[in-house]
Amino acid sequence: MAEVLVYVDHVDGAVRKPTFELLTLARRIGEPVAVALGAGADATAAVLAEHGAVKVLTADAPEFTEYLVVPKVDALQAAYDAVSPAAVLVPSSAEGKEIAARLAVRIGSGIITDAVDLEAGDEGPVATQSAFAASFTTKSRVSKGTPVITVKPNSAPVEAAPAAGAVEALAVTFGALATGTKVTGRTPRESTGRPELTEAAIVVSGGRGVNGAENFGIIEALADSLGAAVGASRAAVDAGWYPHTNQVGQTGKSVSPQLYIASGISGAIQHRAGMQTSKTIVAINKDAEAPIFDLVDYGVVGDLFTVVPQLTDEIKARKG
């Protein structure tokens, strides 16, 4: 069976959930070969093996942390040259898509971004994408070279599938461009105790209808009752009510949770582009004609300042 490269998203050896989802998808089309880079790469081997990696290629060098994405592209290209895979799968994060795009250009291959499903086809992997605010579902495949595919988080289940997970050192030669852009400083993100927005199974978002930063507390309270991440529309972010890091939409982050709750969000195309692939969508809005209701599975026409606290209380009561 052909091998499939899976780029590992990890922090000091702690593998993030989207990587496990990629391993699930990779097993549908071949044998997963994981590529783990940077500090803690070797420590990822055991858990990657538990989730289906037949081999784990590891490399560590200062370039991976001291410079931007080019050193990682150099390493992934080295893995590609060593393995000659049937496909390369990368998480659909901002960094992941840049790595994937650069790799595709280097190896002369086509690229598919933001896939939400993947299956084997007679002429190569077939990726499913959601387009035009979920109005269309497309199936496509790369017709030239080795497919490079980025996959949205929460697109596949995390499934245990024990495999050998043999660790092999990856020899990497960095090109002249690898040290072109140096990282001069880092500021740790302040932890909220909530899940990462793009990886969360549940997301609760607030928009213009929240009517002020001081009112986002009711959105946070609902999110905390569900163990959810908090999102915001562009209107709320532009008004300074919530940080840009929590923006959901075309110019923010793209999410695909099991449950998405939109409170006081009208449903502009910019926002819909970032959450249209959510499995179940619930909207709370006092305007019955709001465009968001064209997209939802469940809609509540009502004042969010009445509905959201009642919903939070009910969830807490049932959990209690």
C-alpha positions as CSV (number, residue, x, y, z in Angstrom):
1,M,0.0,0.0,0.0
2,A,1.2,3.5,-0.9
3,E,2.5,5.7,1.9
4,V,0.9,9.0,2.8
5,L,2.9,11.8,4.5
6,V,1.1,13.5,7.5
7,Y,2.6,16.7,8.8
8,V,2.5,16.7,12.6
9,D,1.2,19.8,14.5
10,H,2.7,19.6,18.0
11,V,4.0,21.8,20.8
12,D,7.1,20.4,22.5
13,G,5.9,16.8,21.8
14,A,2.2,17.4,22.7
15,V,0.4,16.4,19.5
16,R,-2.7,18.5,18.6
17,K,-6.0,17.0,17.7
18,P,-6.0,17.9,14.0
19,T,-3.0,15.6,13.4
20,F,-4.9,12.6,14.8
21,E,-7.8,13.4,12.4
22,L,-5.3,13.5,9.5
23,L,-4.0,10.1,10.5
24,T,-7.6,8.8,10.3
25,L,-8.0,10.2,6.8
26,A,-4.6,9.0,5.7
27,R,-5.5,5.4,6.5
28,R,-8.3,5.6,4.0
29,I,-5.8,6.1,1.1
30,G,-2.6,4.5,2.3
31,E,-0.2,3.9,5.1
32,P,0.4,7.1,7.3
33,V,4.0,8.3,7.6
34,A,4.2,11.1,10.2
35,V,6.7,14.0,9.9
36,A,7.4,15.6,13.3
37,L,9.8,18.6,13.4
38,G,11.3,20.6,16.2
39,A,11.7,20.2,19.9
40,G,10.0,17.2,21.3
41,A,9.6,15.5,17.9
42,D,10.8,12.1,19.1
43,A,8.3,12.3,22.0
44,T,5.4,12.3,19.6
45,A,6.2,8.8,18.2
46,A,4.3,6.7,20.8
47,V,1.0,8.6,20.5
48,L,1.3,8.8,16.7
49,A,1.8,5.0,16.5
50,E,-1.3,4.5,18.6
51,H,-3.3,6.4,15.9
52,G,-1.9,4.6,12.9
53,A,1.5,6.0,11.9
54,V,3.5,3.1,10.5
55,K,6.6,5.3,10.6
56,V,7.6,8.6,12.2
57,L,10.2,10.8,10.6
58,T,11.8,13.3,13.0
59,A,14.1,16.2,12.8
60,D,15.2,18.9,15.2
61,A,17.2,22.0,14.5
62,P,17.3,25.6,15.7
63,E,16.0,26.8,12.3
64,F,12.5,25.4,13.1
65,T,12.0,27.8,15.9
66,E,14.3,30.7,15.0
67,Y,12.9,31.3,11.5
68,L,9.5,31.2,9.9
69,V,8.0,28.4,7.8
70,V,10.7,27.8,5.1
71,P,12.8,25.5,7.2
72,K,9.7,23.3,7.8
73,V,9.1,23.3,4.1
74,D,12.7,22.2,3.5
75,A,12.1,19.3,6.0
76,L,8.8,18.3,4.5
77,Q,10.4,18.3,1.0
78,A,13.1,16.1,2.3
79,A,10.5,13.7,3.7
80,Y,8.7,13.8,0.3
81,D,11.9,12.9,-1.5
82,A,12.7,10.0,0.9
83,V,9.2,8.5,0.8
84,S,7.7,9.3,-2.6
85,P,4.2,9.4,-1.1
86,A,0.8,9.0,-2.7
87,A,-0.3,12.3,-1.0
88,V,0.8,14.8,1.6
89,L,-1.7,15.9,4.3
90,V,-1.3,19.1,6.3
91,P,-3.7,20.7,8.9
92,S,-5.6,23.7,7.6
93,S,-4.1,26.3,9.9
94,A,-2.6,29.5,8.6
95,E,0.9,28.1,8.9
96,G,-0.2,24.7,7.6
97,K,-1.6,26.2,4.4
98,E,1.5,28.2,3.8
99,I,3.7,25.2,4.2
100,A,1.4,23.1,1.9
101,A,1.4,25.8,-0.8
102,R,5.2,26.3,-0.8
103,L,5.7,22.5,-0.9
104,A,3.2,22.1,-3.8
105,V,5.1,24.8,-5.8
106,R,8.4,23.1,-5.2
107,I,7.4,19.6,-6.2
108,G,5.2,20.8,-9.1
109,S,2.0,19.4,-7.8
110,G,-1.6,20.6,-7.4
111,I,-3.0,21.6,-4.0
112,I,-6.4,21.4,-2.4
113,T,-7.1,23.5,0.7
114,D,-9.7,23.3,3.4
115,A,-10.9,19.8,2.6
116,V,-13.6,18.4,4.9
117,D,-13.4,14.8,3.8
118,L,-11.1,12.5,1.9
119,E,-11.6,9.2,0.1
120,A,-9.7,6.9,-2.1
121,G,-10.3,7.2,-5.9
122,D,-9.3,5.2,-9.0
123,E,-7.0,8.1,-10.0
124,G,-5.9,9.3,-6.6
125,P,-7.4,10.8,-3.4
126,V,-10.7,12.6,-3.8
127,A,-11.3,15.5,-1.5
128,T,-14.6,17.1,-0.5
129,Q,-14.9,20.8,0.0
130,S,-17.7,23.1,1.1
131,A,-18.0,26.2,-1.1
132,F,-20.0,29.5,-1.4
133,A,-21.4,29.6,2.2
134,A,-22.2,25.9,2.1
135,S,-24.4,26.3,-1.0
136,F,-22.3,23.7,-2.8
137,T,-20.3,20.6,-1.9
138,T,-17.5,19.8,-4.4
139,K,-15.4,16.8,-4.9
140,S,-12.1,17.2,-6.6
141,R,-8.7,15.6,-7.1
142,V,-5.3,16.8,-8.1
143,S,-4.5,16.0,-11.7
144,K,-0.8,16.8,-11.7
145,G,1.9,15.5,-9.4
146,T,1.4,14.3,-5.8
147,P,-1.7,15.7,-4.1
148,V,-1.0,18.2,-1.3
149,I,-4.1,18.5,0.7
150,T,-4.9,20.7,3.8
151,V,-7.8,19.5,5.9
152,K,-10.0,21.5,8.2
153,P,-10.0,20.6,11.9
154,N,-13.0,18.5,13.1
155,S,-13.4,17.0,9.7
156,A,-12.8,13.4,10.8
157,P,-13.0,11.3,13.9
158,V,-10.0,10.5,16.0
159,E,-9.6,6.8,15.9
160,A,-7.1,4.6,17.6
161,A,-5.4,2.2,15.2
162,P,-2.1,0.8,16.7
163,A,0.8,0.6,14.2
164,A,4.5,0.2,14.3
165,G,5.4,3.8,14.5
166,A,9.1,3.1,13.8
167,V,11.1,6.3,14.4
168,E,13.6,7.3,11.8
169,A,15.8,10.4,11.7
170,L,15.1,12.7,8.8
171,A,18.1,14.3,7.2
172,V,17.4,17.9,6.3
173,T,19.5,20.3,4.3
174,F,18.3,23.9,4.6
175,G,18.2,26.1,1.6
176,A,19.4,29.6,1.3
177,L,15.9,31.0,1.9
178,A,15.5,29.1,5.2
179,T,17.1,31.9,7.2
180,G,15.5,34.8,5.3
181,T,12.9,35.7,7.9
182,K,14.0,35.5,11.6
183,V,11.7,35.4,14.6
184,T,12.8,38.2,16.9
185,G,10.4,37.6,19.8
186,R,7.4,35.6,21.1
187,T,4.7,36.6,23.5
188,P,2.8,33.6,25.0
189,R,-0.9,33.8,24.5
190,E,-2.8,34.3,27.7
191,S,-4.7,31.1,28.6
192,T,-8.5,31.4,29.0
193,G,-8.9,27.7,29.9
194,R,-11.2,27.3,26.9
195,P,-10.5,25.1,23.9
196,E,-8.5,26.4,20.9
197,L,-11.0,28.0,18.6
198,T,-10.2,26.1,15.4
199,E,-10.1,22.8,17.2
200,A,-13.1,23.1,19.5
201,A,-16.0,20.7,19.2
202,I,-18.4,23.5,20.2
203,V,-18.1,27.2,19.4
204,V,-20.3,30.0,20.8
205,S,-20.0,33.3,18.9
206,G,-21.3,36.8,19.4
207,G,-21.8,39.5,16.9
208,R,-23.0,43.1,16.5
209,G,-26.2,42.2,18.5
210,V,-24.1,41.7,21.6
211,N,-23.9,45.5,21.6
212,G,-20.6,46.1,23.6
213,A,-17.6,44.4,25.0
214,E,-19.2,44.5,28.5
215,N,-21.9,42.2,27.2
216,F,-19.7,39.4,25.9
217,G,-19.8,37.9,29.4
218,I,-23.1,36.2,28.6
219,I,-21.5,34.7,25.5
220,E,-18.6,33.5,27.6
221,A,-20.9,32.1,30.2
222,L,-22.8,30.0,27.7
223,A,-19.5,28.8,26.2
224,D,-18.2,27.8,29.6
225,S,-21.3,25.9,30.4
226,L,-20.8,23.8,27.3
227,G,-17.0,23.5,27.5
228,A,-16.9,25.5,24.3
229,A,-14.6,28.1,22.6
230,V,-15.7,31.7,22.1
231,G,-15.8,33.3,18.7
232,A,-16.8,36.7,17.4
233,S,-18.0,38.2,14.1
234,R,-15.9,40.7,12.2
235,A,-18.3,43.5,13.3
236,A,-17.7,42.7,17.0
237,V,-14.0,42.5,16.5
238,D,-13.8,45.8,14.4
239,A,-15.7,47.5,17.2
240,G,-13.1,46.4,19.7
241,W,-15.5,44.3,21.7
242,Y,-13.4,41.1,21.4
243,P,-9.9,40.1,20.2
244,H,-9.1,39.6,16.6
245,T,-7.7,36.1,17.5
246,N,-11.3,35.0,18.1
247,Q,-12.7,36.3,14.9
248,V,-14.6,33.7,12.8
249,G,-14.9,34.4,9.1
250,Q,-13.1,34.9,5.8
251,T,-10.7,37.4,7.3
252,G,-10.5,35.5,10.6
253,K,-10.4,31.9,11.5
254,S,-12.2,29.1,9.8
255,V,-14.0,26.6,12.2
256,S,-15.8,23.4,11.7
257,P,-17.2,22.3,15.1
258,Q,-19.8,19.7,15.9
259,L,-22.0,22.6,17.2
260,Y,-21.9,26.3,16.3
261,I,-24.1,28.8,18.2
262,A,-24.3,32.2,16.6
263,S,-25.8,34.9,18.9
264,G,-26.6,38.4,17.5
265,I,-24.9,37.6,14.2
266,S,-26.7,38.6,11.0
267,G,-25.0,36.1,8.8
268,A,-23.0,38.1,6.3
269,I,-21.1,36.1,3.7
270,Q,-17.8,37.0,5.3
271,H,-18.8,35.3,8.5
272,R,-20.5,32.4,6.8
273,A,-17.3,31.6,5.0
274,G,-15.6,30.8,8.3
275,M,-18.3,28.5,9.9
276,Q,-20.3,27.1,7.1
277,T,-18.9,23.6,7.5
278,S,-20.1,23.3,11.1
279,K,-22.0,20.0,11.6
280,T,-25.0,21.6,13.5
281,I,-25.6,25.4,13.4
282,V,-27.9,27.2,15.9
283,A,-28.7,30.9,15.6
284,I,-30.2,33.3,18.1
285,N,-31.3,36.6,16.6
286,K,-34.3,38.9,17.1
287,D,-34.5,39.7,13.4
288,A,-36.5,36.9,11.8
289,E,-35.2,37.9,8.4
290,A,-31.5,37.7,9.2
291,P,-29.6,35.9,6.5
292,I,-28.1,33.6,9.1
293,F,-31.4,31.7,9.4
294,D,-31.0,30.5,5.8
295,L,-28.0,28.5,6.9
296,V,-29.0,27.1,10.3
297,D,-30.3,23.8,11.5
298,Y,-32.1,25.4,14.4
299,G,-33.1,29.1,14.7
300,V,-34.4,31.0,17.7
301,V,-36.0,34.3,17.0
302,G,-35.6,36.3,20.2
303,D,-33.5,38.8,22.2
304,L,-30.2,37.2,22.9
305,F,-30.1,39.0,26.3
306,T,-33.1,36.9,27.2
307,V,-32.5,33.7,25.4
308,V,-28.7,33.1,26.0
309,P,-28.9,33.4,29.9
310,Q,-31.9,31.1,29.9
311,L,-30.1,28.6,27.8
312,T,-27.0,28.8,30.0
313,D,-29.1,28.3,33.1
314,E,-30.9,25.3,31.6
315,I,-27.6,23.7,30.6
316,K,-26.1,24.2,34.1
317,A,-29.3,22.7,35.6
318,R,-29.2,19.6,33.4
319,K,-25.5,19.1,34.1
320,G,-26.1,19.6,37.8
